[in-house]
Amino acid sequence: MKKIAWWHSVIAATLSYYGLKYWLPDLFEATEQMRNFLELLAPISAMGLLLLAAKQLYDTDDEQKITSGDHAEESEEKRRHPSNENR
């Protein structure tokens, strides 16, 4: 499964907020009750997507630390035992 970049979630949060608060009620000529419901739902959906973006950013940062840590260990081992490179 392909991972989605964290900034895609930020864009989706922005679009969901503006879509639910401004565009959707005008597009379907919603009743006042539906308009109020969508205005309440807009920040909740945006907050959920922003929390997802934060999680994805944190996961990406952990993966980069693990990857860079592996390279650091390999270079440290090569520096300690330079004779292994000649084999």
Secondary structure as UniProt FT lines:
FT   HELIX           6..18
FT   HELIX           19..23
FT   HELIX           24..27
FT   TURN            28..29
FT   HELIX           32..80
FT   HELIX           82..86
//
